[in-house]
Amino acid sequence: MSNESRRSFLQIASACLGGLLSLAAGIPLIGFAISPAWKKGESQWVDLGLVDRLKDSRFKKVNFTFTAKDGWVKATKKRSVYVTDLGNGEWSVFSRTCSHLGCLVRWDENKESFLCPCHGAVFDKDGAVVEGPPPEPLQKLEVKVEAGVLYVKEA
Ligand code: FES
């Protein structure tokens, strides 16, 4: 092998090695940069208000806003739920989202039921499907009370 061809072989080999090392160093950085895109939004506790204000509530509609982070996107979302004070520090909070196609249900005090305006679903006071196409009951949300404030876990 001549000196000339040895030199060009070494140049190509060092260029290839440099490229491989750059790639090896870059893969974790690329992974770090794009990993939020695969992360699902995390659930969080959202403040529904003072327990004293909600005390003795019966299917009271409570509106709230929260900031949700989904991948790179941070957005303010609005939700509403139905809150019932069960007594003895127990609370029942239902999502208003119909389990069929996501329309918002409303509580009808006379019928003692949640009614969905879209396809006629009826849920009882425990969120169970009584009538209509929903495949599942209304979602009952996890709640906690801290320092006199009622929180709901929002996914
Ligand atoms: S979305 Fe509620 S019944 Fe279809």
Residues whose N, C-alpha, C, O or C-beta is under 5 A from the ligand:
A	BS01	FES	C98 H100 L101 G102 C103 C116 C118 H119 G120 A121 G132
